């Protein structure tokens, strides 16, 4: 993230993104031209060969020809620092946008305010843009071997597979990249140019030497060609040496036969032939991967940096211009590596000092990434820590913490603890792995150090960053009051700090207000966050703000409105993120909460399992607990009681680990409801024992200051269910009246609906049919309006029977249709219908026959047992097959067992 405040910055960036000029002495390669002519429709051009074979030059020639033909050409020279999704895509979008205006503008939004770049989503957006343009496009990625990130390589595979017909990818690489090469070969999409095609022939070697003013006799040429084997850089090095010091064939033969050895020997020989002063200059310049005239002055102590670079270019000492204006240069990688290694080996102190000088120069020219990379090589952790600390807040504001993590690893702990941003990075790492106590301890210590340095009248940016992380931690351990308090502190200084931090704190405060049943306060913070969000370009916080609004409507019982907002969020924001992006965890949970209430259970278990197993930056335990509860309830309705119980145990463990006892109470209440709906005869006894095992008053004590005590609510609803199971319906109604006093007007819509439903059941069992029906109808009207269904199903068989009675008497078509729809999706309904049909058609004698058959008796044994003739037994079995719609005895027994006919 280099801030462009100096012309040098933009010039350097352009140099990596600009098509380099082919050298004047470029020698045409007939084999390369023949391969290109034979494969005019190849979508991938792969130039793969070791350093010094002229890959970049050939790519530049191809690119220039494409440009002259009217094609768009985007060029990106990669460096080791580009093996990072954020940095790679920032530069890729720049080069594509420069050729095709507007291309990649949407993808750019993925890279802001996200803690982890959604690589797949960025590439999908770029592909969508590419498909809208008909102009042929050549994208050149040079030095692709420097990319190792598996997600980036997978994205490039997808780019090749789905790009439009006019798109071509040209690659320069020292090794075969980890791409889908075999697939591309099979589909004839790939043209491979390797060392064989790039080698100079003997005739081309002679031609090249003659262009350099060298005439070798046949014997010397044979020896030189035998040593270099047409390796372009080797031939060029030999030409440099021979121009200054002619060699006999015997001397040429001493270069060696191994390509690497030849290169090293020639580089060393050419270098050592230079004057000592020039050697020192080259060693100083070699520390920098990119050079300008001013930087050359800073590294050499001279005042003629620009002229020096132009002189080295004219001497053909492997210095290549990076832009047409010749403001930036770089050494050929082979020569740069040689200079780097030689200086580090022979003068390590000077090596470190020069990297320190380069870091200082890049810092002064506002090129922070390069400054930090040189500080790493200077082996100066103090300077490295100071540089990271200086640009860290800007990285945090842009939501790009991955760079801080990478650089932080090179700073010793005793130094890092003195630099706030590095401490925050450590704390954030602890928080992301849910090591909450340790993270809080580190954060509190740091805040205490900074408290004496607070500026007059407000918070420093660093303190606000620390408080934002503290707010995240508070949300993760269910400390809602702290979230609200921290949001108030941010609210009092809006507009004075980084927008990302302010929006994050307001968002967390709004979410805490929702959980505390304080809707007006939540809406106010959401409105403020929306205002500040306009100063951000990213989508992560935008999505989470929408998510909080959805939760707000859910808590009010406005399920339809929540569903509408969720669908809008899905269409507007979610496509910006990869299908399995961590950023989608919270929206996936809220979508699942809505889907569960509306009895849309398809794939809900898989979606919730993924979301609950994935950690996002913001991990509100309340939402995770609600997700676990919905998962358990879904599993119960899908007839998976063991899985449901396992999910409830996990929820109890999560709650106990974080001492969030309201979630523990919810899990126990759901566990008791699960027991009460078992067919076992001792279910009531076991449910009461489980209820008595919980110290409800102790759990509720921590929530006495809340206007709605969630533990008392769960305790009360569970007590109602137990009383109804005992047949104590008057006591249940009294408990329901008490529970109504806990609910707030305009809030707790679903809780109010549940109480009305339980009250209707009690009235019906007490004989107050009219009152029961009236309440039930009101429940159904509200539920139908909001699309709520599973709340009825959760209360079990007694509610189903009540709905069946109402269906027969109800005269309103819409309500009757809703009731029928409810009964139609009731768990076990299909089996129940089959059983009802069999109850009418299967005689008692037929039941006896099929039960004996299930015990393994033969037809003769069944006849003896029931005193029936063999023919009569066969006749009964024939009727059973017909009614069960099966073909033989085995299928009949299996079907009877499924329908519980063998009891």
PyMOL commands that set and color helices and strands:
alter all, ss='L'
color gray80, all
select helices_A, chain A and resi 7-17+30-38+55-68+80-82+85-99+105-111+119-130+144-146+150-162+181-186+195-198+202-211+218-228+232-244+249-253+259-272+276-285+293-300+305-314+333-346+348-364+368-377+381-397+402-408+413-416+420-432+436-453+461-476+480-491+499-515+519-533+540-555+559-572+574-576+582-597+604-612+621-637+641-658+661-676+683-692+696-701+710-726+729-740+749-765+769-786+790-794+797-809+813-824+829-841+844-854+859-866+870-884+889-898
alter helices_A, ss='H'
color red, helices_A
select strands_A, chain A and resi 44-48+72-77+137-142+167-173+190-193+319-321+329-331
alter strands_A, ss='S'
color yellow, strands_A
deselect
rebuild
show_as cartoon
